[in-house]
Amino acid sequence: TDVWTEYAEMEMRNGNLHRAKELLQRATTVPAQTGGKKQNIYSTLNEPVQKKVYKQTRLWSLYADLEESIGTFESTCAVYEKMMELKLVTPAILLAYAQYLEENKHFEDAFKIYERGVNMFVWPQVYHIWIMYLTKFVKRYAGKKLERARDLFEQAIQKCSPEFAKNLFLMYAKLEEDYGLARHAMTIYDRATRAVKDTEILDIYKIYIARTAEYYGVTKTRDIYEHAVNALPDKISKELCIAYADLERKLGEIDRARAIFAHASRFADPRVDS
């Protein structure tokens, strides 16, 4: 692989782009199978290394880049499609293919590549594909294909681990705020509080409370505070209790604020929780 790569790059440095293309075509040509039988993993173990060169993603990636520079749209797509057929694509290469299609105004074809990508890879490799897919789809169609966008977001969060959930849920809620229904957005924020990792729960609750106050008024945030301070770990609950008590004080509900502080003090350490 290194020899083929260095050979092609040497030709490229000397301006012989078509010569470099010919070399990469030779290097990535799939060897003919003998006897007309499909090879399996065991039958290829003792093959000479020269017959395995075509499986190297590095060569194919260089080939695709060169085709983008001097080839046609059809020839470039053919290289990417062959890589996908041979299962040699990485998430980065798949995103590059989709980006190339988008740059050439083939938007629906680009979305098809994202769709193939989310079915081809698993978490966490698929995370960046979902982020790009959803971002491009919403940017392209805004609220024109809302149900399809909702379906994509539901697919994305279905098997998402807590480590990657925050951005997906926030993007989903933003979609509903911008083009859908506020109550749907609130439901998504509520789901997010149970889906993200522990260190991000407080951030989600703060956004959830702020959006509820914006759409429905501050008094509607009481239910969220009540649920949160009773359901969350003590460390998170304490900070929300302070915010909850401050809300009640601003509303003139001094007795309620006092009761909240009394509740929070039961699981607070006076040496550190002044």
ABEGO torsion letter per residue (X at the ends): XAAAAAAAAAAAAAGBAAAAAAAAAAAABBBBBBGGBBBBAAAAAABBAAAAAAABAAAAAAAAAAAAAABBAAAAAAAAAAAAAAGABBAAAAAAAAAAAAAAGBAAAAAAAAAAAAAABBOAAAAAAAAAAAAAAAAAAEAABAAAAAAAAAAAAAABBAAAAAAAAAAAAAAAAAABBAAAAAAAAAAAAAABBAAAAAAAAAAAAAAAAAAAEAAAAAAAAAAAAAABBAAAAAAAAAAAAAAAAAAGBAAAAAAAAAAAAAABBAAABX
